[in-house]
Amino acid sequence: MASYRKIRQIMNKRELQLLEKAFTAEINGALDKVPHIMQTRSKLADKLCDEDLLIKVKLTLRNNVTIEGYELTHAGRWTYCETCRDEPDPENS
């Protein structure tokens, strides 16, 4: 398994922030029962799709409105979660 330090060497801060945004969209979608995709015009999202960390998706809602965006792949979710391991727990600080 790759460590946080190795992932940080491979990915820059903007890439990790985009993965975090996609992860947050998934969580908010599950909690609020809204679409779970991240919408962005960032070319960086396409780069992360090429690296199989994000996938482009299209969702059609009940009223025939189609929305496009990105969601995490399993590799993207794992990569993002690996970066959180070394961060201190704010409740125990």
N, C-alpha and C positions, 0 to 999 in steps of 0.2 A: 504494500500500500504506500502511496505517496504521502509524504508528511506535509504539514502546512508550509514549511520552508521551501520545499520543492515546488509546491503549487504556486507559491508567491514568486518563485523564480521564473516559472513558465507563464503565468498570467499577470497582467498589470492591474492596477487599482480600478480602472474603468471597466475592465472585463468582469472583475469580481463584483463590482457594484451593479452591473447589469444582471448577473446571475442572482444577486440578492433581490433585485426588483422583481425578477421572474418568480423567485421563491415566495416573496411577499404576496404576489398576485395569486399564487396557488393557495396560500393559507387564507387570504381574505375571501377568495372564491368559495372555499370550503365552509368558512364560518358564516359568511353573509349570503350564501346561496346565489352568487352572481357568477358570471363567466370568469373562469380562472386564468385567462390569458393575459399576457403583458402586451400592451400596444406601444410601439415605438417606431420612429423613423430612422433610428440609428443604424448606420452601416455596420457598426460593430456587432449588432444582432445577427446580421447575415454571416459575418466572419465566424461567430460562435455556432451558427448552424452548420457551417462547413466543417467545424471541429466536432460535430455531433454532441454539443452541449445544450443547444436549443433546437427546437423544431418549429417550423412555420405551420400554423393551423388556421382553419376557417371554421367558424361556428355559425349555425343558423338558429336564431332564437324562435320562439313560438310565433311571433308576429311576422315571420319571414324576413327579418332583418339579419343580414350576414355581417359578422365582424371578423376581422383578420388580426392575427397577432402571433405571439410566440409563447411556447411553454417549454419547461425544462424536460430534458430527457433524463433517464436514470443516471447517465454519466454526469450530466450537468448538476443534478441534485446531489450526487455523491461529492462532486468537486466542491460545490458550494459548502456543503456540510462539513467537509474536511477542514475548511478554513476556519471554522468556528471552534474547533477543538481546543486551541491554545488560548482562547480568550477567557479572562477571569469571569466568574459568575458575579454579576453586580450585587446580588443579594448577600453574598458572603464576603464582600469587600469591606 
